[in-house]
């Protein structure tokens, strides 16, 4: 950052009084420009049929990770709730209408200044189609998921947690758990 968004004068990087981190501070009006993590919000759209669980994934038509598969997700907008963001991103990227359930995973990605949130969701119908940010969308069983072509570590972790929970629920009952972790490079496998 070079100039103040309030008065257009130059800013300098300094630790403001009563703070502990360097911030961009306007040399003219004194405005402190805080830079905070971005929220990436998405869903895990599920379709149950004939005893099989399928997840809707999108193949990215944009960078980063063009051509790789991901859950429908994107940056949260101002004046939007996390559930509104999850539903909007699911519709924009996959043309899918969903019923959202509880928050399933919260993943901190400090090296890129992001927090990723994924909600469990049920597809309301099979009327989905690739949006402008997707090359294609498709339903996958756990065995069919292109694990080596997953776009982001947070998506891989979320999918692994989902299928672990699903196996536990099918074998001994219970419900889906909430999962939270820090995702740092190099990526570690889920515990």
N, C-alpha and C positions, 0 to 999 in steps of 0.2 A: 504494500500500500504506500502510495506516495503523497496523496492529497486527501484532505478532509472532505467527507461527503456532506458536511454541514455548511462549511464556509469556503471550501476550495483552496485553503492555504496548505502549505507543506505540513506533513506529520513527521514525527521522529519516534523511534522505538525506544521506550524507557519504561522503567518500573514506576507506576504512579504511587503517590503516598498511600499507605495502608493497603498495598497490594503486594503480591509476591511473584508476579510474572511480568515479563516485558509486554507492553501493549503499544499500539500506535496511538500517539497523543498529538493532537493538533497544537502547533506552536503558536497559533493566533487565538483561537476561542477556547482551547483547553479540553475539547471533547475527547473522551477516551473511546477508542474504537475496539470493542471486544470482538474477538473472533472465536466462535463456539462450534462444536461438532455439528455436522449435518445429520439429519434423521433420514434413514432409508427404511421405508415401510412397505411391506408386502404381505402376500397370503400364500397359503399352502392349499390350493384348490383340489378337492378330493371328489372323485366319482366312484361310487360303490356299485358294482354290477356282477351278478352271478358269483357272489362270494369273494370277488377280487377288488382290491383297492387300487385305484389308479390316481396318479398325481398329474396335474396339468403343468407342463413346462413350456417355456418360450425359448426359441433360439434367437439370440440377439442379432439385430440388424444395425447396431451402433457400437462404437467403441466406448469404453474399453471392452475387450473380450468378444469382438465381433465373431459370430458364428458359433459361439458356445451357448450351452443351455443354462437357464436360470428359472427360478420361481418369478412370477410377476411381482415386480417391486420397483420403487423409485423414490426420489426425494419428496419429502413431505412439503407441502406448500403452506405459506402463511394463511392464517384464518381457517385452518383445516384441522380436524381431529385425526388421531392416528387411525381410527376405524374408517373414517371418510377417505383418508389417503390410501389405505389398503384396498378398499373397494374401487376407488378411482383408478389406481395403478393396474389392478386386475382387469378392469374393463378396457383401459387404454392399450395395454400390452397384449392382452389375449382375447379381447372382445367378450369376456366371460362375465356372466352375472353370478354372484355368489351370496350365500348366507354366511356371514362371519360368525365365528365362535370365539373362544377365549384366546388371549395372547399366548403363543406357544413358545417363542424363543426371543431372547434379547441378547444381542451379541455386540460387544464393544470392539471396535476396530481402531485403536488409538493411532496407529501409524498413518491412517488416511483421514483422521479426524471425523469418524462416523460412528453412529450407533444404528444397528440393523434390528428391526422388529418384524416378526412374522406371526400372523394370525392363522389359526386353523380355519378352514372354510369348506363349505359344501357347494359344489356346482349346482345351480338350480336347473340347468338343462345342458344339452350338448351343442348348443348354438354358440360356438366360439369361433374366432378367427384371428389371424395375426394382425396386430395393430402396426402402426408405422415404425415402431422401434423393434419389431419382431420379424424375422424371416419366415417363421412358421411356429405353430403351437401344436402340441400333441399330448395325449394321455399316455402315461407309462406306469406299468407295475414296477415293483421294487427291482425285479430281475432285469427289466428292460431299460432302466434309467441309464443313460450314457455317462457313467460315473467319471470316466477319464476326460469328458468334455463338459464338465460343470464349470460355469464361468467364475464363480467366486467361492472362497472357502466357507463363508457364512452360509451359503446355500447348501453346500455339501454337508456341513455340520447339522443344519436344520433337518435336512432329509434323513440323515442317519438317526438323529434323535426321534424323528417321527416314526420311522419303521421299527426302531427298537421299542418304542412305546406301544405301537400297534401289535407287535408280537407278544409283548407282555400282557396286554389287554385280552388278546385272543386266547392265551394260554391260562391265565389266572384271574382275569377280570380286572376291575379297577377303571381308571380313567387316564387321560393324557396328563402328563406332568408339565410344569413350566420349566424351561431350561434357560440358564443364563451363563455366559462365559465370556472371557476375553479371547479374541482371536488375534494372535500375533504371528508374525513371520519368524522362523519357519512354522508352518501349520502343524499342530499336534492333532492326533486323532482324538475323538470324543472318549472321555473316561468311561 
